[in-house]
Amino acid sequence: MPAGSVRIQPGPVAVALATAALLGGCTVGPNFHRPAVPAAARYRPAGESKPVNNAAAAAARRAPAAGAYEQRILLGAPVVPAWWRLFKSPQLDDLVRRAMADNRDLAAARATLAQARELVAAQTGQLYPQVNLQASVGRQKYGAQFLGNFAVAPFTYESVGANVRYMLDYDGATARSVEEERAFEQYERSELEAARLTLTGDVASEAVIIAATRGQIRAAAELLAEDRSNLRLVRTAFANGSVSKLDVLDAQSQLAGDQTLLPPLYQQLAVARHALAVLLGQPPADWTQPDLELADIQLPRALPVSVPSMLVRRRPDILAAQARLHAATAAVGVATANLYPQIALSATLGQQALTPAKLFNASSAAWSLIAGLTQPLFDGGTLRAERRAALDALHASAARYQQVVLDSFGQVADLLDALNHDAQLVAAQSVARETSEASLDLARQSYRAGNSGLLQVLDAQRQRQRAELGFLQAQARQYLDTIQLLLAVGGPLPSASPRRARKGAPAFLSLP
């Protein structure tokens, strides 16, 4: 037999291994079953978004522009994986692509998933026999009191051989440990999907905030220009004695009040630009961002929304909670298996000799075959307390999973209502803008006819700019709520194959 090889003789060991094979299918502890799909067919009660009184219903019917800003909810339609492309903006597509390639949080999530996969592989290795090569050399001298009348001179010895050890997993303790690690791997995969979804949502939101804020800054600047022109004319009229000092103070107050609009808008723009640079993995000072306009980002008019039963199979945060529940179930199995005896089989085969020349002779062969059993008898209640703690953790994970599902349903319901109200608000602001336009035209006609002064025209212009600012703010809110709804419905389904995901392209859900 070659040196270092191991051959196990038939007999009791073969019987033990056969018994292990038969008992290997016996795995203690509860088996994990995917939680049942909620029976809800919708997110909100029927008719919840309708006006609650006749006056409100009549007002809604009198809004001719409301239909132009409504969005259709396609309940049950397939969710678009690259949801940001619904906005049909090449600039937004490019920003998302760059963020997916360079974002540091996403890179960390990828590395964490890779770590989880390797931990699964490491734990899986415990299912197989552990084989080690052993070699030693030493010099030995026995004491006279130990050998009695036999005197043995000091000697040098060498040995080389192999050791095989196998923990008999008849109760499934190792299998449950592997199952637990696989559940944590699924958790990290869902966390990676959530990181991707969150990243794309943050990029789109910051892009919309930048574009909308730029438009609001222009409207506020035009409003201030109207205020300054109005103040100059009022001062001239006061010098001529045609208006009172109170009119001058009113004009100054209007200008001072409107001047407070710009600093917060400039701050909002700066924060959004810095945040977008960081999302793309760039220092804010080293990256020149494109000038985004809201007109370049089209608001989707049809929004696919998963039904509740599909949402729980799709949203990364729900899948992550499900994976934690699976891991907690497997942990109960591990704690239960610890109550059973542990059976270990080991075998060694090697060569031992006093001189190197005789190390590999047939007469120098040495072997051992050992079966060991360890049964806990008294541990102060530690193992049973650990099992009860694992059961408590399982119940906590189940409750947390149910809460995550409920929170997701509530979130989608809130956003569906928000989009409905956003359409009404944008429609109302559109009517206000059109009314101010008509008022400005009448003021100009009256001025040209000599029926009113220039101050009335300037005031109408100022009201027109205020209406434009309100419209831009409502429009931006509608864009942002649309993005949040597309995030809330969960994005694409995760890959079913972790091996395929490992080789694929580098694969973000926190909602503001």
Sequence and secondary structure as in RCSB ss.txt:
>XXXX:A:sequence
MPAGSVRIQPGPVAVALATAALLGGCTVGPNFHRPAVPAAARYRPAGESKPVNNAAAAAARRAPAAGAYEQRILL
GAPVVPAWWRLFKSPQLDDLVRRAMADNRDLAAARATLAQARELVAAQTGQLYPQVNLQASVGRQKYGAQFLGNF
AVAPFTYESVGANVRYMLDYDGATARSVEEERAFEQYERSELEAARLTLTGDVASEAVIIAATRGQIRAAAELLA
EDRSNLRLVRTAFANGSVSKLDVLDAQSQLAGDQTLLPPLYQQLAVARHALAVLLGQPPADWTQPDLELADIQLP
RALPVSVPSMLVRRRPDILAAQARLHAATAAVGVATANLYPQIALSATLGQQALTPAKLFNASSAAWSLIAGLTQ
PLFDGGTLRAERRAALDALHASAARYQQVVLDSFGQVADLLDALNHDAQLVAAQSVARETSEASLDLARQSYRAG
NSGLLQVLDAQRQRQRAELGFLQAQARQYLDTIQLLLAVGGPLPSASPRRARKGAPAFLSLP
>XXXX:A:secstr
  TT     SSHHHHHHHHHHHHTT   S             SS TTTTS SSHHHHHHHHT TTGGGG  EEEE
T    SSGGGGG  HHHHHHHHHHHHH HHHHHHHHHHHHHHHHHHHHHGGGS EEEEEEEEEEE   HHHHTT 
    EEEEEEEEEEEEEE TT HHHHHHHHHHHHHHHHHHHHHHHHHHHHHHHHHHHHHHHHHHHHHHHHHHHHH
HHHHHHHHHHHHHHTTSS HHHHHHHHHHHHHHHTSHHHHHHHHHHHHHHHHHHTT  GGG       GGGS   
SEEEE  HHHHTTT HHHHHHHHHHHHHHHHHHHHHHTTS EEEEEEEEEEEESSGGGTTSGGGEEEEEEEEEE 
   STTHHHHHHHHHHHHHHHHHHHHHHHHHHHHHHHHHHHHHHHHHHHHHHHHHHHHHHHHHHHHHHHHHHHTT
SS HHHHHHHHHHHHHHHHHHHHHHHHHHHHHHHHHHHTT S   S HHHHHHSS       
